[in-house]
Amino acid sequence: MAIIPFNDRAPDTPQVTKYDERHHRTYWRLLDAAAENADWHEAVHIIFGIDPIAEPERARLVHDSHLARARWMTKIGYRHYLRSS
């Protein structure tokens, strides 16, 4: 699977953004990895193509901010899609 260009920090806004819409599959993959208790090092390497050994701070930031956004989407952000149908 191709890696879609991404920001180091996922959005942290109270509404769904174009970035969120482009990255919904990324969010699903992170949620699946978390549900399976996958090692975050492996997840960030596979999903984002970042070497967590070479770039530990960046890898952790990318992983954690995108996982937090994915969780936000499951609790609040999904409502955006209910309204727009």
URDA-V296568 format. One record per residue. N is the residue number from 1. RES is the residue in one letter. PHI is phi in radians with two decimals (none if undefined). OMEGA is omega as a letter, one per 40 degrees, with the letter a starting at -180 (999 if undefined). Layout:
# URDA-V296568
N,RES,PHI,OMEGA  N,RES,PHI,OMEGA
This chain:
# URDA-V296568
1,M,none,i  2,A,-1.23,i  3,I,-1.58,i  4,I,-1.35,i  5,P,-0.92,a  6,F,-2.43,i  7,N,-1.53,i  8,D,-1.17,i  9,R,-2.00,i  10,A,-1.25,i  11,P,-1.00,i  12,D,-2.34,a  13,T,-2.10,a  14,P,-1.43,i  15,Q,-2.35,i  16,V,-1.22,a  17,T,-1.93,i  18,K,-1.05,i  19,Y,-1.04,i  20,D,-1.03,a  21,E,-1.11,i  22,R,-1.24,a  23,H,-1.90,a  24,H,-1.04,i  25,R,-1.19,i  26,T,-1.05,i  27,Y,-1.07,i  28,W,-1.06,a  29,R,-1.10,i  30,L,-1.13,i  31,L,-1.11,i  32,D,-1.08,i  33,A,-1.08,i  34,A,-1.14,i  35,A,-1.13,i  36,E,-1.57,a  37,N,0.98,i  38,A,-1.20,i  39,D,-1.11,a  40,W,-1.09,i  41,H,-1.05,i  42,E,-1.18,a  43,A,-1.07,a  44,V,-1.19,i  45,H,-1.22,a  46,I,-1.25,a  47,I,-1.34,a  48,F,-1.91,a  49,G,1.28,i  50,I,-1.76,i  51,D,-1.46,a  52,P,-1.22,i  53,I,-1.39,a  54,A,-1.30,a  55,E,-2.31,a  56,P,-1.09,a  57,E,-1.18,i  58,R,-1.11,a  59,A,-1.03,a  60,R,-1.15,i  61,L,-1.06,a  62,V,-1.06,a  63,H,-1.05,a  64,D,-1.15,a  65,S,-1.21,i  66,H,-1.29,i  67,L,-1.18,i  68,A,-1.08,i  69,R,-1.18,i  70,A,-1.06,i  71,R,-1.17,i  72,W,-1.06,i  73,M,-1.08,a  74,T,-1.33,a  75,K,-1.75,a  76,I,-2.26,a  77,G,-1.05,a  78,Y,-1.03,a  79,R,-1.04,i  80,H,-0.97,a  81,Y,-1.30,i  82,L,-1.22,a  83,R,-1.27,a  84,S,-1.48,i  85,S,-1.42,999
